[in-house]
Amino acid sequence: MPEPTPPARPFAARAQQLLDQLAPAERLALLHQHAAPVPGVGLGPFRTGTEGLHGVAWLGTATTFPQPVGLAATWDADLLERIGAVVGTEVRAKHAADPTVSLNVWAPVVNPLRHPRWGRNEEGYSEDPHLTAHLATAYSRGLRGDHPTYWRTVPTLKHLVAYGNETDRSVTSAQLSPRVLHEYELPAFRGPIEAGVVGAVMPSYNLVNGRPNHVARELLDELRGWTPASLLVVSDAGAPTNLVTGERYYDDHVEAAAAAVRAGVDSFTDHDADPSRTLAHLTAALERGLLHQADVDRAALRQLELRLATGELDPDLDPWASTTADDLDLPASRVLAREAATRAVVVLENDGVLPLRPGARVAVIGPHADQVLVDWYSGTPPYTVSIADALAPAAVVTGADTVALRSRTTGAYVDAGADGTLTAIAPTAAHHDVTDWGEGVLTLRAAGTGLLWTGGGWILRADAASVHGWVAQESFRAHRHDDGSVSLQHAGSGRWVVVQHDGGVLVADAPSAATAERFTLRTVRSGTAGAVAAALDADVVVLAVGNDPHLLGRETEDRPHLRLPESQAELARAVIEANPATVLVVVSSYPYVLGALGDDAAAVVWTAHGGQELGHGVADVLTGVAEPYGRLAQAWPEAEADAGDLLDYDVIGGGLTHWYASRPARWAFGHGLGYSSVAYDAIDAAPGSVRVTVRNTGDRPVDELVQVYGAAPEHRLRVPQRRLVAHRRVRLEPGQATVVALDVPADAFAVWDVTRGRFVVEPGRYELHAGPSSADLPLVAELVVDGEPVPPRALLGTTVRAIDHDDRQDITFAERTRELGDALEVTRARRSGWVVFRDADLTGVGRLELSVAVGGSVRLEVRDGRSWRTVGSATVPGGGRYDWSTVAVPVEPVGVVDLRVVLVGPVRLAEVVGRT
């Protein structure tokens, strides 16, 4: 007999018993991130949130894996599950050493990578929400563990929803039509939740359709409707306060806190470890009747269920209770880190220079030649292996200029003392390496010690191994004066560098360049000249360029553009001119527009910042020790304009991502080369499955990722021109052919039906395409699907939400009330706008009643052939934003027509209903 399915909420009754033993004040205290102990019932101190995006972060040494965008390039769910298991085990190990380390892990990030300029691109998986869900489910399963009752850790999905810009991230409102919401944004969340491998969700800072996500009750109810299990909702840091101070959505913090709890937020991440203000606001909300004890109890109960699931009160039953600090940095974890770093490497172009010829003289050049960088959510790796380390022996040139700086005040040179303090008192020139990361942002490294200049303590020191910190302290800007001298600005503080009169110490203290110290800068060695010399002396060049994850693109800062920094691009041009046998290795958190560099290099290879084993991962692929495995989970655009507007979330209307893009990408979603060639010989499709015959036509083994995409070229709606519906990895030896069977989900061709608020597969002719990428699909099979027709939209007696329209112009989505519903209004700076309801059935309708607010007027039109005919209009009475009223407009019962509602002036529209 099959094993019985464990209950969806195995700790529900026990959590209720615990709750019943708590006083009201003790229950309320559970609603802050840092919850006080309740010894009487055995509860110790607790907090939500340990960062575990690609390894345990901020808690000292931990195994560090590639960034998620790199992990996604493996397309390997089994690998991600194994990585999640290591990260979960190391969280447990940290918890064993320090019980305040939370077993509630704030990962994974499942926001689809809609736009490559997003500063947090590195944290997500893919531009495809379904692939994101597939990989995030696997990673979460590893974090969760395989015990049916107790969880190794409790993963938290971030960030609900439509979060993809750092520019004004707390006040921008993503515009989401129902189709974009349900077809593109929500699937990435739905997969892990329905799989039962996550126990929490974090709303995002931004607004959607005018409403902050931290008070979006309908969105949170939607998620909770996907699972019978308990789902804790934790706020993002500072978001509750921002409801008042930044978004100005509520007038006071009491009202805002109450609204968040009513919407379904259970834990406030606010004011760091101090819960007093949050608890004061919630207490006042109870006293004012804005909250009821049942609201508090519901939130507290969810937290108690989560804590019980981690075995907090059952150490004898907890299968992971024996985990100790000895489980950190295990040999097997190091092996897995190398496997992940290797599989994440993507070969984008190759004219035959790869794999590298054995015995070839190699020069490793560029800013990423000899260093491995970490990002904000990285842990502290136990060791790192750079590309130069892994390819040794090789000539190594970073491309940085080596300079000497002489103070015009002291007449002496800048040097670092024994403790790293920078002074301008050296009688002879000390050397510093300057790296230009673009947009005028520089890092300076004391050549003698290899340590970066930093200004985090006002006094400048050369004592940092890498750029780090919430506000990076290791970056500078240079200003050249008319007399040729240079002044330096510490970017983190905005202050300019001066030399103290007593002791010559460099400090970041001046308010402007005019009052800053002036230095004479002498270039001792040209980085480009050194790179060219090394390139000329090598058989092949590995040129490692890319970004620093803390600069010019990260949390709080979107990228300024999609191009390589000009200094790196010029370095690449010089090196390629000197030695055309150059492999351009891009080490980055995101795609670039490479232009001619992508054509001129002999090969182009990409890897995300790959954690502690970055160098081995790259070298294993370049040398052919490992066959190339990675495939892009995010397309690289041909031109910057192709990516669209950073703040445009309408992937359908904006033609965004490979689903809707009008121009082909430079390197498409799914693209990645191997060292062999594969022929796609045949495809055989049936409902629910497809069989693809592939053959290795080369002389090396290949790890082929067979991809199947769905298309609906005759669909009445604008649907994705290609959508990934199945994929499977297959290993092929030289000359080997095989038939790859793939399952195609029943909803592969589903669209969101706005007339009935659900997914539907409509009848018609569909296609399945197979190939090695979304842009290379040599095989196609046709399917005729009976499906479910979408009937005309009945208006008589039916309330139709205005947001459920079919087309629009100059319309903005907004909130109907502060807490519930959607509405439409004319886009700012436009006089009027309109929405269309196609196939609206006016049979039996004598008038349309419209829910409206604010003022202005509405006009109803129906389509006659290619033109529109006015059938009625009404003036909207004035009032406040949420003062909704009903206006009735007489219409003729003309049957099924296209109906257009024109809004003129400040009018807001929420609903339309037909009456006799």
ABEGO torsion letter per residue (X at the ends): XBBBBBBABAAAAAAAAAAAABBAAAAAAAABABBBBBAAAGBBBBBBGBBAAAEBBGAEBBBBBBBAAAAAAAGBAAAAAAAAAAAAAAAAAAAAABAABBABBBOBBABBBABAABAAAAABABABAAAAAAAAAAAAAAAAEABAABBABBBBBOBOBGBABABGAAABBBBBBAAAAAAAAAAAAAAAAAAGABABBBBBABBBGGBBAAABAAAAAAAAAABABBBBBBBBBGAAAAAAAAAGABABAAAAAAAAAAAGBABBBBGEABAAAAAAAAAAAAAAGABBAAAAAAAAAAAAAAAAAAGAABAAABAAAABBAAABGBAAAAAAAAAAAAAABBBABBAGAOBBBBGBBBBBBEAAAABBBBBAABBBBABBBBAAAAAOBBBBBAGBBBBBBBBAAAGBBBBBBAAGBBBBABABBBBBBBBBAEGGBBBBBBAAAGBBBBAAAGBBBBABABBBEABBAABBBBBBBAAGBBBBBBAAAGBBBBBBABGGBBBBABABAAABBBBBBBBABBAAAAAAAAAAABABBBBBBEBBAABGGBBGBBBABABBBAAAAAAAAAAAAABABBBBBBBBABBBBAEAAAAABABBBBBBBAEAAAAAAAAAAAAGABBBABBBABBBBABAAAAEBAABABAAAAGBEAAABABBBABBBGBEBBABBBBBABBBBBBGBBBBBBBBABABBBBBBBBBBBBBAABABBBBABBBABBBBBBBBBGBBBBBBBBBBAAAABBBBAAAGBBBBBBEBBBBBBEABAABBABBBBBBBAEBBBBBBBABGBBBBAAABABBBGBBBBBABAABEBBBBBBBGBABBBBBBBGBBABGBABBBBBBBGEEBBBBBBBBEABBBBAEBBBBBBEBAABBBBBBBBBBBAEBBBBBBBBBEABBBABBBBBX
